[in-house]
Amino acid sequence: MTEGRVLRVGLTQWHATREPAANLGKALAAVCGCAADGADVVLLPENGLMLGSNAEMRERAFTPESPEIIELRQVARETGTVVVLGGMKHQRPDRVTNSALVIDRDGELLGAYDKIHLFDARVGGVSFEASGVERAGSKLLLLEVNGATMGLTICYDVRFPELYRSLARAGAEVLLVPAAFTRTTGRAHWEVLLRARAIENGAFVVASATVHGEQPGEDAFETYGHALAVAPWGEVLADLGDTRSAHRVVELDLAAVERARTTLPVLEQSRPDVYAGVPQRLTAGRTVPEGVR
C-alpha cells in the first residue's frame, strides 16, 4: 500500500419524507456541497429519496429512468463526483430490491448493490417486514475510486459481521453503510456496531443516514441520524448528530488501514474453515471419564 493515499468521502444526512421532490432537493444540495468541498465520492443515505411505510415505498419504487435518478446522474456529471445513492426501492422487471446505485463521474450507472439482509424485525411495537416489500440480494460488491477499494452494504447489514469480514478479505479498505436506522435501535446500537465493524476489519466505516423530523408523528417511522465516519482503530472521525440537513467531507488516510492490519493482523489469522465446523459439545455435572482429569 502506497503512503499518502487519501480518499475524500462526502458524509450526508437529512430528514427524508414521503415527498420525493423535497428529498431530491436535499440530495442534490448535499452532492453539490460535498463536491465543492473536494469530495471524491459522496454517499447518500438509505431511503433518502422516499421514506414512508413499506406499502408507500413499494408503490413509489424507482427505476434508473426515474426523473430523480436522472437528476442525480446529471449532478454527478456536472460536479465530476462519484455518487452512491445508498439505498432505494428499486423496481426491476420481476421484483423490487433495496439497491444502492453507483453513479460514475460522467453520470453513467456503474452498477448496484442489492441489500442482502432484509429488516424483518419488531421494534418498539412496530413490525418492519421488509421481505414483504423487497427481495434480498445475493452478491457482494466492491467499488474502486481513486485507487481505494470500498465495500457496499446497507443499514441492517451492519448486524452481520461475516459480510464485512468477507468484504475486507476481498480487499475493502472502506466499508460503506448508508442507513435509515430506527431511532430506538440507533440509540442503543448504532455507534457500537459501526465501531465494531471498523475495529474488527481494520477498515474505515462511512455511514450516511436519515434523521427523524421535529414533530412527533410526522414520519412513517423515526430514524436516528448520527451519520458517522469511523477510523480503522475505532475513533469516530465525524458525527452529524441529529441535524436535519448536513454534510461533511471526511479525509480518509488509507495508510491507517495498513497500520491497523499490520498491528493486529486479524484478516490473516482468521480461520473460516475451522469456524464452519460443528462445535464439540460438553455437558457439565457428569462423571469425568478415567484418564481425562
N, C-alpha and C positions, 0 to 999 in steps of 0.2 A: 504493500500500500504506500502510495507516494505522500510524503509530508506536504502540508499546505493546501490540501483539497478542502474546499468549503462549499457547502450547499446551502443556499438561502431559500427557506421554505416559508410560505405565507400561511400562518395560522389564522383561522377565521371563526367568527361566531356571530349569530344573530337570532332574533326571535322569529321563528318561522310560523306562519299562519296557514289557514286554508286558502289563501289568495295567492296563486302563482305569480301574478303580475307584480304584487308588492314584494314578494320574496325574491323575484328575479332582480328587481332594482337593488336589493341589498347584496345579492351575489355579484352583480356587475360592479357595484361600488367597491366591494371587497377585492375583487380581482384587480381593478384599476389602482386601488390604493396600495396593494401589495406590490404590483408591478412598478409603481412609481418609487417604492422603497427598495427596489432591486431584487425582488423575488425571482428565483429560477423556476419555481413551481409553486402553485397555490392550491391548497387543499380546502375544499368546501365541505360543510357538514352533511351527514346523512339526513335525508328528507328536508333539506334546506329549501327546496323549491315548492314543497307542499307537505304540510304536516297536519293530518286530520285523523279521523278514525280509520280503521282498516278498510271499511267499505268505501269511504270517501277517497282514500288514497288509491285504491284499486280502480275506482271509477275515473280518476284523474291521472292514470298512469301515462308516462311519457314515452315517446319514441325518439330516435335520433333526428327525426324530421319535425319534431315539435318546435314551435316558434321559440320557446325558451332555450332549447338546446342550440338552435341555430344562432341565437344572440350570444350565448356563451362561447360558441365557436368563433364568432366574429370578434369578440373582445379578446380572446386568446390570440387571434391573428394580429389584431391591431396593437396589442401590447407586447407581442413576441414572448408570451409566457405559457408554460405548460400548465394546464388546469385539470385538476382531478375533482370531478363532481362526485363527492364522497358517498352518494347513495341516493337512488331514486327508484320509484316503482317503474319498472321498465317493461313496457308492453311488447312482447315478442309475438310472432305469429301463432304459437301454440301454448303460450304460458306467460305469466308475469314473474319477473325476478326482481330482487333488490340489487341493483347494479351500480358500481362505481365506474363512471365513464372517464376515460383518459383522453384529453384533447391536447394535441400537439401544438407547438408554437405557430404552425401555419394554419391552425383551425381545423385540421383533419382529425377524425376519430381514430385513435391508435388501437383501441380495444376496450374491454370492460371486465371487471371482476364481479362475479355473481356471489353474493353473500352465502357462505357455506352453512352457518349456524343460524337458524331462524328463531326468533324470540317468541317461543311458546312458554309463557310463564304467567303466574298470578301475583301481582304486586300491589300492595295497598288496597286490596279488594277489587282491583281491576284486572280483568283477564286479557292478556295480549296473545292472540292466536295468529301469529304471522303466517303459519303454514296454511291457514285458511285463505290467504290472500296471494301468496307467492310461492314459488318453487325454489328449493335450495340449490345452490351451485355445487360443483364438484371438482373445480380446478383452481390451483393456486396461481397467483400472478405476480411477477416481478416487473418493475418499471425502472429503466435506466435513464437518468437525467444528468448531464454533465459528468459522466463517469461514475456517478453514485448509484447504488442499487437499492431500490425501495421495494418493500413487500406490502401489498394492498390487502387490507382487511376492513370489516365494517362492524362497529358497535358491539353487539352481543358476542361476536367472535372473540373478544378480548378475554372471555372466561374460559377459553380453550387453549391452554399454553402449548399443547402439542402442535397447533397450527403455526405459532410463532417460531417455535424451535425448528420446524421444517423450513420455514422461510429463511431463517438465519443460517441454517446449514446449507441452503441453496445460494447463499451469498448476500442476503439482505443486510444492509448496514443501517437502514432507516425503516421503521415499521409504521405504517400509516393506519390510524384508527378513527376515521370520521364517524361521528355518532349523533344519535338523538337519545341519549341515556335518560332514563326516567329520573325525576328529582329524588324519589325515595331511594332507589338503589345507588344513585350518584353520590348522595351524602355519605353513604356507608362504604362504597366500594370503588368508586371511580379512580381516585388518585392512587390508591394502593395497588389496584390491578395494573394500571399503566406503568407505575414504577417497577412493579414486579416483572412485567414483560421486558422492560428495558434492562434491568439488572441481570436477569437470568440468561439473556441472549447477548449481552454486551453491545446493545444497539440503541440508537436514538429512537424515541417514540414521539410521533406528532399526531395529535388528536384534536381536530376541529369539532365543534359541537353546536347544537341548537340550545336555546335557553328559554325558560318559561316567561310568560308575559307578566305584566304588572298587576292585572286584575284577576282575582280568583274566578275560575270557571271559564275564562276566555279561550283556553286551549283544550283540544281534544284530550291531551294528557300533558302534564307539566314535565319539561325536560330540564336537565340540571345545569347546562352551561359549563363553565370552568374548562374551556378549551385549554389543553396542556401540551407543552413540549418538555420532554424528559431526556436527560443525557444518559449515556451508557452506564455510568456509575450510580445512577438513580437520582441525581439532582434535578429538581424542577427548574427549567430554564425560563418558562413563561406560563402564566395562568391568567386567562382573561376574565376570571371571576364570573359575576352574573350580569355583566354589561350587556345591554340589549342589542348592540351592534358594535363589533370591534374587530380589528385585525392587527396582526403584528408579524413582521418578518423576523424569523429566528435564524441566526447563522449557525450552522452545524459544522464544527471542525471534525472532519471524518477521521483524523488521526486518533481521536479519542476512542473510536471503535477498536482500532488495533491495540491501543494501550490497555483497554479493559479486557480484551480477549487474550492478550499476552499474559496479563497479570493473573487472570482466572480463566484458563483455557477449557471452559466447560463444554464448548462445542466439540472439541477434540476428545474429551473424556466421556461424553455422553455415550450410553450403550443401549441403543434402541432394540438390538437383537435380544438382549437379556430381559428388558422390560416387557417384551412381548410374551415371555414365558409364563407358565402357570405358577403362582407362588406356592411355596411349601406352606402347609398349614399345621400349626401346633395347638394342642389343647391343654391348658394348664389344669392341675389338680389330679392328674393321673399318676400312677406309679411310674417312676423313671426306669426304663429298661436297664438291666445289668450291663455295665460297660459304657454307658452314656455319660455317667457322672464325671 
